[in-house]
Amino acid sequence: MALIDWIIIAVFLSALVTIGYAFSRRNKNIEDYFVAGRSMPGWLVAIAATGTSISAGTFVGSPELGFNTNLTYVLNLLGAIFGGCLVAAFILPRLYNARTITIYGFIGRRFGDGAKKSTSIMFLLGQLFTSGSRLFIAAIAISVIAFGGIQFQFMVWSILILGLVSTLYTMMGGIKGLLYIDTFQTLLMIFTGVVGLVLIAFDLGGLSFSEVWQTLTSGGMVKSPAAAGITPGLAADGSLTGWVSGSKVQVVDLALDFSKPYTVLGGMIGVAVFKIAQFTTDQEFVQRQLACKDVRKAGRSLVASQLLSLPTVLIFLSIGLLLWVKYIHDPTADGALSQGFFSDARDVFPQYIKNHIPPGVRGLMMTGLLAAALSSFNSAINSMASSFVADLWLPFMNKRGKALNDDTTQMNSSRWMAALMGIMLTAFAVLTCVMQQSSGLNLVDFATGVMCFAYVGMLGVFLTAIFSKRGNGRSVIAALIAGILIVIPLMFQKELFGRNYIAWTWWCPIGSIITTLICLSGHKKDSSSSTEETTVSPGVPASER
């Protein structure tokens, strides 16, 4: 990259650290640090939550998806809106009105302290893999543009750089700083996506709109999931192997095929359930809504974030479509590199940025990529720190007779725990480099599918807690363990059975039915035995006890 590109990136990263430092002085206690004193405007939370939802998986993974397939992924976005509406209407009010630092405090009040700790630990474990996968996806683009390839050693350096910067400003600013930073980063990512789309459109070798449209519709090709044993790619005669005819602008797929993730049923039912799990059980997402001024603004911000995600993802899917048009018309545009996209398109957009975007603009595009990566990674650090401190660390210190009762001590502990979570997430991002290769999933499917490790069990627990009077600590733990055992063989179907028979969109619906029944099998726990926030109220700011 040119010097001007590095200067733009340096200014961007310096601005993030400066904002984090500026907000570090505004946090008086851990409620300020983790839920912003429940004082943030809904519009700000909505835009920030959009960045958390789409992450680097959109900037890097959606162009790959558009290049390899079509627009049927849009059905998943519609399912996300539907799931968000259900959560905003029926579930979020219960979680918001519980007035706990984390949503797992609500589980503690319902099932006891052991259940709270178990769900919090499950969230932490799931988040390590989930956000680790997002950082890994972002590192693909950083590695390509900064180091020229996606070799393992380059990936590791990219992950370390991203992890260090994000951990630094997240540790300082808390959720208030993050919401403003994430809003800025989300808008920047959308802007750079539009810029990239326009630049690619002007770089199609003089093709007219009608020629582009005809290429996408009548001449379209998509990777065939059924082509087992055939390595997708471009043959010497210019023909595609491992691909089948299909419109690249197809949106609706009515197929009753559970191995395909982007069908009407998969999108409107499977993804809706997945999003219900995400917006109900994942502290990273719910934490933003808990920071709103009231429950109505929280619900509106949740739905608005999913509505804003739709056009954003469409921009990056369209980038993949236009790149397919470019390289199918001129497979030798970038030599062997462009021909290789037809077998592995993970870095198709980052390579375009590296090879075709002029200096200066390339640096701007890099800031958009960094914004996409850091907006989700920093929220993961803060949410994990809030869960660890409020649900595990403060109760543990209180039990040992070393209660952290003053605000200063709690704040210092929270910042150090945020640093620890950042280090752990960075380490797990390296592990996901290996996991993604073994799963056989594309980047978008991998990033979303890995979330199911925690979601399947926790959704059963939360549904039982909110809509029934049954369940206890033991059935909670049993449901959480069952969720992991259900998802492991689904995640590695290709390794175990030779192909993927059940798409990730169905993992949550199938698994959550089983885990809900398991959690419901427990008899109601005597509420008098619960110790959650009845004596010392761990996790509540000292000034409010």
DOBANU-190019 format. One record per residue (C-alpha): residue number from 1; residue in three letters; chain; x, y, z. Coordinates in nm, 3 decimals, decimal comma, padded with zeros to 5 digits. Example, Ala and Ser with C-alpha at 12.3 -4.5 7.8 and 13.67 -1.06 7.14 Angstrom:
REM DOBANU-190019
num	residu	chaine	x	y	z
1	ALA	A	01,230	-00,450	00,780;
2	SER	A	01,367	-00,106	00,714;
This chain:
REM DOBANU-190019
num	residu	chaine	x	y	z
1	MET	A	00,000	00,000	00,000;
2	ALA	A	00,105	00,361	-00,056;
3	LEU	A	00,210	00,597	00,222;
4	ILE	A	-00,116	00,790	00,195;
5	ASP	A	-00,309	00,470	00,264;
6	TRP	A	-00,114	00,403	00,584;
7	ILE	A	-00,165	00,765	00,695;
8	ILE	A	-00,543	00,737	00,650;
9	ILE	A	-00,550	00,411	00,847;
10	ALA	A	-00,331	00,559	01,123;
11	VAL	A	-00,560	00,862	01,156;
12	PHE	A	-00,865	00,636	01,174;
13	LEU	A	-00,720	00,411	01,445;
14	SER	A	-00,591	00,710	01,642;
15	ALA	A	-00,939	00,863	01,633;
16	LEU	A	-01,089	00,546	01,782;
17	VAL	A	-00,839	00,541	02,068;
18	THR	A	-00,895	00,914	02,130;
19	ILE	A	-01,272	00,871	02,152;
20	GLY	A	-01,226	00,578	02,389;
21	TYR	A	-01,000	00,787	02,611;
22	ALA	A	-01,243	01,081	02,607;
23	PHE	A	-01,528	00,861	02,732;
24	SER	A	-01,311	00,688	02,994;
25	ARG	A	-01,368	00,982	03,231;
26	ARG	A	-01,746	00,970	03,199;
27	ASN	A	-01,792	00,629	03,361;
28	LYS	A	-01,862	00,661	03,732;
29	ASN	A	-01,961	00,300	03,806;
30	ILE	A	-01,999	-00,032	03,627;
31	GLU	A	-02,358	00,043	03,527;
32	ASP	A	-02,222	00,339	03,333;
33	TYR	A	-01,940	00,124	03,198;
34	PHE	A	-02,156	-00,168	03,084;
35	VAL	A	-02,509	-00,029	03,016;
36	ALA	A	-02,442	00,347	02,989;
37	GLY	A	-02,669	00,419	03,286;
38	ARG	A	-02,959	00,321	03,057;
39	SER	A	-02,948	00,669	02,905;
40	MET	A	-02,864	00,627	02,535;
41	PRO	A	-03,098	00,745	02,254;
42	GLY	A	-03,265	00,475	02,047;
43	TRP	A	-03,140	00,600	01,708;
44	LEU	A	-02,778	00,581	01,822;
45	VAL	A	-02,823	00,231	01,959;
46	ALA	A	-02,995	00,121	01,635;
47	ILE	A	-02,705	00,228	01,412;
48	ALA	A	-02,445	00,088	01,651;
49	ALA	A	-02,635	-00,242	01,674;
50	THR	A	-02,637	-00,262	01,295;
51	GLY	A	-02,258	-00,265	01,295;
52	THR	A	-02,258	-00,540	01,556;
53	SER	A	-02,503	-00,748	01,351;
54	ILE	A	-02,327	-00,730	01,015;
55	SER	A	-01,958	-00,723	01,120;
56	ALA	A	-01,664	-00,813	00,897;
57	GLY	A	-01,861	-01,113	00,775;
58	THR	A	-02,056	-00,869	00,561;
59	PHE	A	-01,758	-00,674	00,426;
60	VAL	A	-01,562	-00,986	00,330;
61	GLY	A	-01,811	-01,273	00,340;
62	SER	A	-02,102	-01,119	00,150;
63	PRO	A	-01,896	-01,048	-00,165;
64	GLU	A	-01,780	-01,410	-00,150;
65	LEU	A	-02,143	-01,520	-00,117;
66	GLY	A	-02,257	-01,298	-00,405;
67	PHE	A	-01,971	-01,423	-00,623;
68	ASN	A	-02,047	-01,790	-00,554;
69	THR	A	-02,427	-01,790	-00,535;
70	ASN	A	-02,709	-01,537	-00,579;
71	LEU	A	-02,939	-01,309	-00,375;
72	THR	A	-03,138	-01,574	-00,189;
73	TYR	A	-02,951	-01,469	00,127;
74	VAL	A	-03,190	-01,172	00,133;
75	LEU	A	-03,456	-01,411	00,269;
76	ASN	A	-03,239	-01,452	00,576;
77	LEU	A	-03,241	-01,077	00,627;
78	LEU	A	-03,621	-01,077	00,611;
79	GLY	A	-03,624	-01,360	00,864;
80	ALA	A	-03,399	-01,151	01,088;
81	ILE	A	-03,646	-00,861	01,076;
82	PHE	A	-03,932	-01,098	01,162;
83	GLY	A	-03,738	-01,250	01,451;
84	GLY	A	-03,643	-00,905	01,579;
85	CYS	A	-04,007	-00,796	01,580;
86	LEU	A	-04,107	-01,101	01,787;
87	VAL	A	-03,832	-01,041	02,040;
88	ALA	A	-03,912	-00,669	02,068;
89	ALA	A	-04,280	-00,746	02,134;
90	PHE	A	-04,268	-01,050	02,362;
91	ILE	A	-03,922	-01,106	02,512;
92	LEU	A	-03,717	-00,785	02,535;
93	PRO	A	-03,956	-00,614	02,783;
94	ARG	A	-03,899	-00,896	03,035;
95	LEU	A	-03,522	-00,871	03,000;
96	TYR	A	-03,511	-00,492	03,010;
97	ASN	A	-03,742	-00,460	03,309;
98	ALA	A	-03,532	-00,707	03,509;
99	ARG	A	-03,286	-00,413	03,550;
100	THR	A	-02,982	-00,641	03,575;
101	ILE	A	-02,636	-00,560	03,438;
102	THR	A	-02,651	-00,869	03,217;
103	ILE	A	-02,940	-01,078	03,089;
104	TYR	A	-02,800	-01,378	03,276;
105	GLY	A	-02,895	-01,203	03,599;
106	PHE	A	-03,254	-01,260	03,486;
107	ILE	A	-03,181	-01,633	03,460;
108	GLY	A	-03,033	-01,621	03,810;
109	ARG	A	-03,351	-01,475	03,953;
110	ARG	A	-03,556	-01,739	03,779;
111	PHE	A	-03,346	-02,054	03,837;
112	GLY	A	-03,085	-01,963	04,097;
113	ASP	A	-02,724	-01,851	04,109;
114	GLY	A	-02,588	-02,176	03,962;
115	ALA	A	-02,802	-02,138	03,651;
116	LYS	A	-02,691	-01,777	03,610;
117	LYS	A	-02,325	-01,877	03,624;
118	SER	A	-02,379	-02,168	03,385;
119	THR	A	-02,549	-01,955	03,118;
120	SER	A	-02,290	-01,682	03,159;
121	ILE	A	-02,006	-01,932	03,113;
122	MET	A	-02,182	-02,076	02,808;
123	PHE	A	-02,211	-01,726	02,661;
124	LEU	A	-01,841	-01,662	02,724;
125	LEU	A	-01,738	-01,988	02,558;
126	GLY	A	-01,969	-01,934	02,262;
127	GLN	A	-01,852	-01,577	02,222;
128	LEU	A	-01,490	-01,685	02,207;
129	PHE	A	-01,561	-01,887	01,893;
130	THR	A	-01,821	-01,647	01,749;
131	SER	A	-01,621	-01,326	01,771;
132	GLY	A	-01,302	-01,516	01,706;
133	SER	A	-01,448	-01,619	01,371;
134	ARG	A	-01,538	-01,258	01,290;
135	LEU	A	-01,189	-01,139	01,365;
136	PHE	A	-01,050	-01,421	01,152;
137	ILE	A	-01,269	-01,315	00,858;
138	ALA	A	-01,153	-00,955	00,890;
139	ALA	A	-00,793	-01,073	00,907;
140	ILE	A	-00,834	-01,231	00,563;
141	ALA	A	-00,875	-00,888	00,407;
142	ILE	A	-00,606	-00,724	00,620;
143	SER	A	-00,365	-01,004	00,532;
144	VAL	A	-00,434	-00,974	00,159;
145	ILE	A	-00,402	-00,597	00,141;
146	ALA	A	-00,117	-00,547	00,389;
147	PHE	A	00,089	-00,863	00,330;
148	GLY	A	-00,021	-00,979	-00,015;
149	GLY	A	-00,176	-01,318	00,075;
150	ILE	A	-00,365	-01,527	00,328;
151	GLN	A	-00,084	-01,752	00,443;
152	PHE	A	-00,116	-01,856	00,805;
153	GLN	A	00,165	-01,635	00,938;
154	PHE	A	00,017	-01,327	00,771;
155	MET	A	-00,324	-01,412	00,913;
156	VAL	A	-00,180	-01,434	01,265;
157	TRP	A	-00,013	-01,092	01,239;
158	SER	A	-00,335	-00,937	01,108;
159	ILE	A	-00,536	-01,088	01,394;
160	LEU	A	-00,288	-00,959	01,652;
161	ILE	A	-00,298	-00,605	01,512;
162	LEU	A	-00,678	-00,590	01,506;
163	GLY	A	-00,711	-00,748	01,849;
164	LEU	A	-00,465	-00,509	02,014;
165	VAL	A	-00,620	-00,188	01,881;
166	SER	A	-00,976	-00,293	01,956;
167	THR	A	-00,892	-00,408	02,308;
168	LEU	A	-00,718	-00,081	02,387;
169	TYR	A	-01,001	00,161	02,312;
170	THR	A	-01,273	-00,077	02,436;
171	MET	A	-01,102	-00,114	02,772;
172	MET	A	-01,093	00,263	02,816;
173	GLY	A	-01,430	00,390	02,698;
174	GLY	A	-01,692	00,136	02,807;
175	ILE	A	-02,027	00,098	02,634;
176	LYS	A	-02,090	00,474	02,599;
177	GLY	A	-01,776	00,525	02,397;
178	LEU	A	-01,843	00,209	02,198;
179	LEU	A	-02,192	00,316	02,094;
180	TYR	A	-02,060	00,641	01,945;
181	ILE	A	-01,760	00,465	01,791;
182	ASP	A	-01,977	00,188	01,646;
183	THR	A	-02,222	00,439	01,499;
184	PHE	A	-01,934	00,616	01,324;
185	GLN	A	-01,787	00,285	01,209;
186	THR	A	-02,120	00,155	01,076;
187	LEU	A	-02,181	00,466	00,867;
188	LEU	A	-01,822	00,454	00,742;
189	MET	A	-01,856	00,089	00,641;
190	ILE	A	-02,178	00,161	00,447;
191	PHE	A	-02,014	00,457	00,272;
192	THR	A	-01,706	00,258	00,168;
193	GLY	A	-01,932	-00,023	00,047;
194	VAL	A	-02,113	00,220	-00,184;
195	VAL	A	-01,779	00,358	-00,305;
196	GLY	A	-01,654	00,006	-00,379;
197	LEU	A	-01,972	-00,084	-00,567;
198	VAL	A	-01,950	00,228	-00,784;
199	LEU	A	-01,581	00,171	-00,863;
200	ILE	A	-01,642	-00,190	-00,968;
201	ALA	A	-01,939	-00,084	-01,183;
202	PHE	A	-01,711	00,156	-01,373;
203	ASP	A	-01,450	-00,117	-01,411;
204	LEU	A	-01,654	-00,370	-01,608;
205	GLY	A	-01,473	-00,317	-01,936;
206	GLY	A	-01,737	-00,106	-02,104;
207	LEU	A	-02,023	-00,354	-02,050;
208	SER	A	-02,364	-00,189	-02,071;
209	PHE	A	-02,628	-00,232	-01,805;
210	SER	A	-02,826	-00,467	-02,030;
211	GLU	A	-02,516	-00,682	-02,088;
212	VAL	A	-02,448	-00,699	-01,714;
213	TRP	A	-02,809	-00,792	-01,646;
214	GLN	A	-02,807	-01,060	-01,916;
215	THR	A	-02,486	-01,207	-01,772;
216	LEU	A	-02,640	-01,224	-01,424;
217	THR	A	-02,969	-01,376	-01,537;
218	SER	A	-02,943	-01,588	-01,850;
219	GLY	A	-02,569	-01,654	-01,818;
220	GLY	A	-02,554	-01,691	-01,442;
221	MET	A	-02,379	-01,975	-01,262;
222	VAL	A	-02,378	-02,075	-00,895;
223	LYS	A	-02,165	-02,320	-00,702;
224	SER	A	-02,336	-02,656	-00,669;
225	PRO	A	-02,350	-02,790	-00,311;
226	ALA	A	-02,434	-03,133	-00,455;
227	ALA	A	-02,113	-03,155	-00,658;
228	ALA	A	-01,946	-03,375	-00,399;
229	GLY	A	-01,589	-03,461	-00,479;
230	ILE	A	-01,564	-03,202	-00,756;
231	THR	A	-01,328	-02,914	-00,687;
232	PRO	A	-01,493	-02,594	-00,812;
233	GLY	A	-01,281	-02,394	-01,051;
234	LEU	A	-01,214	-02,273	-01,401;
235	ALA	A	-01,104	-02,538	-01,651;
236	ALA	A	-00,840	-02,478	-01,919;
237	ASP	A	-01,110	-02,443	-02,187;
238	GLY	A	-01,284	-02,170	-01,986;
239	SER	A	-01,568	-02,390	-01,858;
240	LEU	A	-01,663	-02,398	-01,491;
241	THR	A	-01,644	-02,720	-01,290;
242	GLY	A	-01,850	-02,763	-00,976;
243	TRP	A	-02,093	-02,491	-01,085;
244	VAL	A	-02,449	-02,513	-01,221;
245	SER	A	-02,671	-02,280	-01,420;
246	GLY	A	-02,878	-02,040	-01,217;
247	SER	A	-02,975	-01,675	-01,207;
248	LYS	A	-02,739	-01,466	-00,996;
249	VAL	A	-03,024	-01,228	-00,907;
250	GLN	A	-03,262	-01,498	-00,780;
251	VAL	A	-03,413	-01,398	-00,445;
252	VAL	A	-03,683	-01,657	-00,378;
253	ASP	A	-03,601	-02,027	-00,351;
254	LEU	A	-03,904	-02,247	-00,279;
255	ALA	A	-03,703	-02,569	-00,258;
256	LEU	A	-03,785	-02,804	00,031;
257	ASP	A	-03,420	-02,889	00,076;
258	PHE	A	-03,281	-02,871	00,430;
259	SER	A	-02,924	-02,877	00,301;
260	LYS	A	-02,975	-02,536	00,139;
261	PRO	A	-02,955	-02,246	00,384;
262	TYR	A	-03,120	-01,978	00,174;
263	THR	A	-03,472	-02,099	00,098;
264	VAL	A	-03,806	-01,945	00,192;
265	LEU	A	-03,851	-02,186	00,482;
266	GLY	A	-03,488	-02,160	00,588;
267	GLY	A	-03,494	-01,782	00,581;
268	MET	A	-03,835	-01,706	00,729;
269	ILE	A	-03,844	-01,985	00,988;
270	GLY	A	-03,490	-02,108	01,049;
271	VAL	A	-03,325	-01,766	01,054;
272	ALA	A	-03,612	-01,612	01,251;
273	VAL	A	-03,552	-01,868	01,527;
274	PHE	A	-03,177	-01,809	01,505;
275	LYS	A	-03,231	-01,434	01,545;
276	ILE	A	-03,471	-01,489	01,835;
277	ALA	A	-03,187	-01,680	02,001;
278	GLN	A	-02,938	-01,405	01,920;
279	PHE	A	-03,155	-01,117	02,041;
280	THR	A	-03,264	-01,306	02,354;
281	THR	A	-02,961	-01,497	02,482;
282	ASP	A	-02,655	-01,308	02,352;
283	GLN	A	-02,535	-01,035	02,588;
284	GLU	A	-02,339	-00,877	02,301;
285	PHE	A	-02,663	-00,788	02,121;
286	VAL	A	-02,904	-00,740	02,411;
287	GLN	A	-02,655	-00,516	02,596;
288	ARG	A	-02,712	-00,243	02,340;
289	GLN	A	-03,086	-00,248	02,398;
290	LEU	A	-03,035	-00,243	02,776;
291	ALA	A	-02,849	00,087	02,731;
292	CYS	A	-03,161	00,261	02,591;
293	LYS	A	-03,359	00,513	02,792;
294	ASP	A	-03,673	00,298	02,808;
295	VAL	A	-03,804	-00,036	02,689;
296	ARG	A	-03,999	00,107	02,393;
297	LYS	A	-03,688	00,274	02,254;
298	ALA	A	-03,501	-00,051	02,311;
299	GLY	A	-03,753	-00,247	02,103;
300	ARG	A	-03,758	00,010	01,826;
301	SER	A	-03,378	00,022	01,808;
302	LEU	A	-03,366	-00,357	01,775;
303	VAL	A	-03,607	-00,366	01,481;
304	ALA	A	-03,449	-00,059	01,320;
305	SER	A	-03,103	-00,217	01,331;
306	GLN	A	-03,229	-00,516	01,131;
307	LEU	A	-03,409	-00,293	00,881;
308	LEU	A	-03,085	-00,100	00,825;
309	SER	A	-02,890	-00,425	00,786;
310	LEU	A	-03,095	-00,521	00,478;
311	PRO	A	-02,974	-00,251	00,235;
312	THR	A	-02,623	-00,270	00,385;
313	VAL	A	-02,583	-00,640	00,315;
314	LEU	A	-02,737	-00,593	-00,031;
315	ILE	A	-02,458	-00,348	-00,117;
316	PHE	A	-02,189	-00,606	-00,040;
317	LEU	A	-02,377	-00,893	-00,206;
318	SER	A	-02,399	-00,674	-00,517;
319	ILE	A	-02,023	-00,619	-00,502;
320	GLY	A	-01,982	-00,996	-00,529;
321	LEU	A	-02,223	-01,013	-00,822;
322	LEU	A	-02,039	-00,743	-01,017;
323	LEU	A	-01,702	-00,901	-00,945;
324	TRP	A	-01,839	-01,227	-01,087;
325	VAL	A	-01,945	-01,041	-01,402;
326	LYS	A	-01,600	-00,883	-01,429;
327	TYR	A	-01,406	-01,207	-01,395;
328	ILE	A	-01,641	-01,432	-01,596;
329	HIS	A	-01,600	-01,193	-01,890;
330	ASP	A	-01,224	-01,166	-01,842;
331	PRO	A	-01,092	-01,461	-01,637;
332	THR	A	-00,735	-01,347	-01,702;
333	ALA	A	-00,787	-00,995	-01,570;
334	ASP	A	-00,555	-01,069	-01,279;
335	GLY	A	-00,383	-01,375	-01,421;
336	ALA	A	-00,392	-01,695	-01,218;
337	LEU	A	-00,529	-01,498	-00,922;
338	SER	A	-00,862	-01,416	-01,088;
339	GLN	A	-00,895	-01,771	-01,222;
340	GLY	A	-00,848	-01,898	-00,868;
341	PHE	A	-01,153	-01,704	-00,747;
342	PHE	A	-01,375	-01,965	-00,911;
343	SER	A	-01,244	-02,225	-00,667;
344	ASP	A	-01,187	-02,003	-00,361;
345	ALA	A	-01,349	-01,658	-00,354;
346	ARG	A	-01,286	-01,579	00,013;
347	ASP	A	-01,053	-01,293	-00,075;
348	VAL	A	-01,218	-01,175	-00,398;
349	PHE	A	-01,310	-00,828	-00,269;
350	PRO	A	-00,990	-00,770	-00,066;
351	GLN	A	-00,784	-00,867	-00,373;
352	TYR	A	-00,981	-00,622	-00,584;
353	ILE	A	-00,912	-00,347	-00,330;
354	LYS	A	-00,542	-00,434	-00,334;
355	ASN	A	-00,503	-00,457	-00,712;
356	HIS	A	-00,754	-00,213	-00,859;
357	ILE	A	-00,840	00,062	-00,608;
358	PRO	A	-00,611	00,368	-00,644;
359	PRO	A	-00,398	00,493	-00,351;
360	GLY	A	-00,587	00,713	-00,108;
361	VAL	A	-00,917	00,554	-00,195;
362	ARG	A	-00,759	00,220	-00,103;
363	GLY	A	-00,682	00,357	00,243;
364	LEU	A	-01,043	00,473	00,274;
365	MET	A	-01,165	00,125	00,180;
366	MET	A	-00,934	-00,021	00,443;
367	THR	A	-01,090	00,200	00,710;
368	GLY	A	-01,431	00,065	00,607;
369	LEU	A	-01,302	-00,287	00,648;
370	LEU	A	-01,148	-00,206	00,985;
371	ALA	A	-01,473	-00,041	01,092;
372	ALA	A	-01,666	-00,357	01,004;
373	ALA	A	-01,418	-00,576	01,190;
374	LEU	A	-01,378	-00,367	01,502;
375	SER	A	-01,747	-00,277	01,547;
376	SER	A	-01,834	-00,638	01,627;
377	PHE	A	-01,509	-00,731	01,801;
378	ASN	A	-01,517	-00,443	02,047;
379	SER	A	-01,879	-00,512	02,138;
380	ALA	A	-01,785	-00,872	02,208;
381	ILE	A	-01,505	-00,762	02,441;
382	ASN	A	-01,736	-00,531	02,637;
383	SER	A	-02,023	-00,779	02,661;
384	MET	A	-01,793	-01,061	02,772;
385	ALA	A	-01,634	-00,836	03,033;
386	SER	A	-01,979	-00,734	03,164;
387	SER	A	-02,088	-01,096	03,193;
388	PHE	A	-01,764	-01,209	03,357;
389	VAL	A	-01,757	-00,922	03,608;
390	ALA	A	-02,126	-00,903	03,704;
391	ASP	A	-02,212	-01,273	03,691;
392	LEU	A	-01,889	-01,443	03,797;
393	TRP	A	-01,611	-01,221	03,935;
394	LEU	A	-01,801	-00,998	04,181;
395	PRO	A	-02,002	-01,291	04,327;
396	PHE	A	-01,678	-01,492	04,354;
397	MET	A	-01,497	-01,214	04,543;
398	ASN	A	-01,797	-01,164	04,769;
399	LYS	A	-01,806	-01,534	04,852;
400	ARG	A	-01,441	-01,519	04,953;
401	GLY	A	-01,514	-01,228	05,186;
402	LYS	A	-01,333	-00,978	04,961;
403	ALA	A	-01,635	-00,795	04,819;
404	LEU	A	-01,555	-00,511	04,577;
405	ASN	A	-01,805	-00,261	04,714;
406	ASP	A	-01,671	00,074	04,595;
407	ASP	A	-01,719	00,207	04,243;
408	THR	A	-01,349	00,274	04,177;
409	THR	A	-01,248	-00,085	04,251;
410	GLN	A	-01,532	-00,224	04,041;
411	MET	A	-01,438	00,003	03,749;
412	ASN	A	-01,072	-00,097	03,763;
413	SER	A	-01,169	-00,464	03,772;
414	SER	A	-01,400	-00,413	03,475;
415	ARG	A	-01,127	-00,252	03,265;
416	TRP	A	-00,877	-00,527	03,340;
417	MET	A	-01,135	-00,792	03,260;
418	ALA	A	-01,206	-00,618	02,929;
419	ALA	A	-00,835	-00,642	02,850;
420	LEU	A	-00,835	-01,011	02,942;
421	MET	A	-01,135	-01,081	02,719;
422	GLY	A	-00,965	-00,905	02,429;
423	ILE	A	-00,656	-01,120	02,468;
424	MET	A	-00,862	-01,440	02,484;
425	LEU	A	-01,069	-01,347	02,180;
426	THR	A	-00,757	-01,270	01,981;
427	ALA	A	-00,612	-01,610	02,068;
428	PHE	A	-00,931	-01,792	01,967;
429	ALA	A	-00,938	-01,605	01,634;
430	VAL	A	-00,621	-01,792	01,542;
431	LEU	A	-00,793	-02,122	01,625;
432	THR	A	-01,086	-02,043	01,395;
433	CYS	A	-00,843	-02,027	01,100;
434	VAL	A	-00,821	-02,404	01,130;
435	MET	A	-01,189	-02,458	01,215;
436	GLN	A	-01,322	-02,281	00,905;
437	GLN	A	-01,116	-02,498	00,674;
438	SER	A	-01,241	-02,817	00,846;
439	SER	A	-01,609	-02,716	00,839;
440	GLY	A	-01,627	-02,676	00,461;
441	LEU	A	-01,859	-02,375	00,502;
442	ASN	A	-01,826	-02,040	00,331;
443	LEU	A	-01,733	-01,743	00,549;
444	VAL	A	-02,089	-01,616	00,611;
445	ASP	A	-02,224	-01,961	00,696;
446	PHE	A	-01,927	-02,035	00,919;
447	ALA	A	-01,954	-01,708	01,114;
448	THR	A	-02,326	-01,755	01,177;
449	GLY	A	-02,321	-02,132	01,222;
450	VAL	A	-02,056	-02,121	01,493;
451	MET	A	-02,287	-01,903	01,705;
452	CYS	A	-02,520	-02,199	01,742;
453	PHE	A	-02,279	-02,370	01,982;
454	ALA	A	-02,409	-02,144	02,258;
455	TYR	A	-02,744	-02,034	02,117;
456	VAL	A	-02,910	-02,377	02,093;
457	GLY	A	-02,884	-02,454	02,462;
458	MET	A	-02,938	-02,101	02,589;
459	LEU	A	-03,252	-02,044	02,381;
460	GLY	A	-03,413	-02,346	02,546;
461	VAL	A	-03,323	-02,201	02,887;
462	PHE	A	-03,454	-01,852	02,814;
463	LEU	A	-03,779	-01,973	02,656;
464	THR	A	-03,843	-02,189	02,962;
465	ALA	A	-03,764	-01,900	03,197;
466	ILE	A	-03,983	-01,647	03,017;
467	PHE	A	-04,286	-01,849	02,911;
468	SER	A	-04,319	-02,118	03,177;
469	LYS	A	-04,291	-02,182	03,550;
470	ARG	A	-04,092	-02,502	03,514;
471	GLY	A	-03,721	-02,573	03,510;
472	ASN	A	-03,441	-02,559	03,767;
473	GLY	A	-03,066	-02,531	03,789;
474	ARG	A	-03,004	-02,893	03,693;
475	SER	A	-03,230	-02,886	03,389;
476	VAL	A	-03,062	-02,561	03,281;
477	ILE	A	-02,719	-02,723	03,285;
478	ALA	A	-02,852	-03,031	03,107;
479	ALA	A	-03,004	-02,814	02,832;
480	LEU	A	-02,678	-02,621	02,784;
481	ILE	A	-02,472	-02,940	02,754;
482	ALA	A	-02,726	-03,092	02,515;
483	GLY	A	-02,702	-02,784	02,294;
484	ILE	A	-02,329	-02,833	02,246;
485	LEU	A	-02,365	-03,204	02,177;
486	ILE	A	-02,632	-03,135	01,914;
487	VAL	A	-02,432	-02,871	01,725;
488	ILE	A	-02,091	-03,044	01,711;
489	PRO	A	-02,191	-03,313	01,457;
490	LEU	A	-02,392	-03,055	01,261;
491	MET	A	-02,095	-02,818	01,242;
492	PHE	A	-01,866	-03,088	01,105;
493	GLN	A	-02,107	-03,279	00,881;
494	LYS	A	-01,871	-03,258	00,587;
495	GLU	A	-01,586	-03,411	00,785;
496	LEU	A	-01,806	-03,682	00,935;
497	PHE	A	-02,046	-03,768	00,653;
498	GLY	A	-01,886	-03,632	00,335;
499	ARG	A	-02,130	-03,342	00,282;
500	ASN	A	-02,359	-03,101	00,466;
501	TYR	A	-02,710	-03,249	00,490;
502	ILE	A	-02,863	-02,992	00,729;
503	ALA	A	-02,787	-02,623	00,669;
504	TRP	A	-02,693	-02,399	00,961;
505	THR	A	-03,028	-02,218	00,936;
506	TRP	A	-03,196	-02,526	01,083;
507	TRP	A	-02,953	-02,594	01,366;
508	CYS	A	-03,124	-02,354	01,608;
509	PRO	A	-03,484	-02,464	01,536;
510	ILE	A	-03,397	-02,833	01,567;
511	GLY	A	-03,168	-02,795	01,866;
512	SER	A	-03,379	-02,546	02,061;
513	ILE	A	-03,685	-02,772	02,052;
514	ILE	A	-03,482	-03,046	02,217;
515	THR	A	-03,313	-02,819	02,471;
516	THR	A	-03,642	-02,649	02,564;
517	LEU	A	-03,799	-02,987	02,637;
518	ILE	A	-03,495	-03,080	02,846;
519	CYS	A	-03,512	-02,757	03,046;
520	LEU	A	-03,889	-02,793	03,092;
521	SER	A	-03,837	-03,142	03,235;
522	GLY	A	-03,704	-02,990	03,557;
523	HIS	A	-03,949	-02,917	03,838;
524	LYS	A	-03,990	-02,558	03,947;
525	LYS	A	-03,717	-02,443	04,185;
526	ASP	A	-03,819	-02,294	04,517;
527	SER	A	-03,763	-01,922	04,471;
528	SER	A	-03,652	-01,889	04,832;
529	SER	A	-03,337	-02,083	04,753;
530	SER	A	-03,218	-01,835	04,493;
531	THR	A	-02,937	-01,611	04,608;
532	GLU	A	-02,921	-01,393	04,302;
533	GLU	A	-02,916	-01,026	04,401;
534	THR	A	-03,111	-01,087	04,723;
535	THR	A	-02,834	-01,014	04,973;
536	VAL	A	-02,540	-00,821	04,837;
537	SER	A	-02,668	-00,766	04,483;
538	PRO	A	-02,342	-00,846	04,304;
539	GLY	A	-02,303	-00,651	03,985;
540	VAL	A	-02,511	-00,354	04,102;
541	PRO	A	-02,313	-00,032	04,139;
542	ALA	A	-02,209	00,030	04,496;
543	SER	A	-02,374	00,371	04,496;
544	GLU	A	-02,714	00,215	04,436;
545	ARG	A	-02,706	-00,060	04,698;
